[in-house]
Amino acid sequence: MDVGLLILRLVVGLTVAAHGTQKLFGWFGGYGLAGTGGFFEQLGFRPGKVQAALAGLAELGGGLLLATGLATPVGSALITMVMVVAIGSVHLPKGFWVSDGGFEYNLLVIASVFALACTGPGEYSIDAAAGLAMSGLKFGLAALVAGFVLGGGALLGRKAPASAPAR
């Protein structure tokens, strides 16, 4: 079981962390803060570069926490927050399937990190090496609720896209 948890943590955590580096640094074909910030502005997140940096840091930090098995519920909450924002601002109107731009991928990520927060990171983790026991349904639900509350707050803070100047 511990090897399975390690593999799941590494794949999900490092994939999410890589998405964060796309936003922050333009790595792996990303647009960096300028490009991502411009996209975020179009979605109503202002200031765009600041919001892009926060999203990128949440993905990078949450992904690395998950991958290393350190404070897994905190990493889960950060990742859930970003996925909730992505669903609410881009993917929900496009339906379920990712092939149509839907929220399928985001839902799989949320379910994966929720499961990891519930089960814990396993024996091959920093938490286990440090003797930290932060797992179980209470930790999983706390991470899930925190992610939804924080993501919902970000969605509620959006502003209407700027309209073109009148001629």
Secondary structure, 3 states (H helix, E strand, C coil): CHHHHHHHHHHHHHHHHHHHHHHHHCHHHCCHHHHHHHHHHHCCCCCHHHHHHHHHHHHHHHHHHHHHCCCHHHHHHHHHHHHHHHHHHHHHHHCCCHHHCCCHHHHHHHHHHHHHHHHCCCCCCHHHHHCCCCCCHHHHHHHHHHHHHHHHHHHHCCCCCCCCCCC
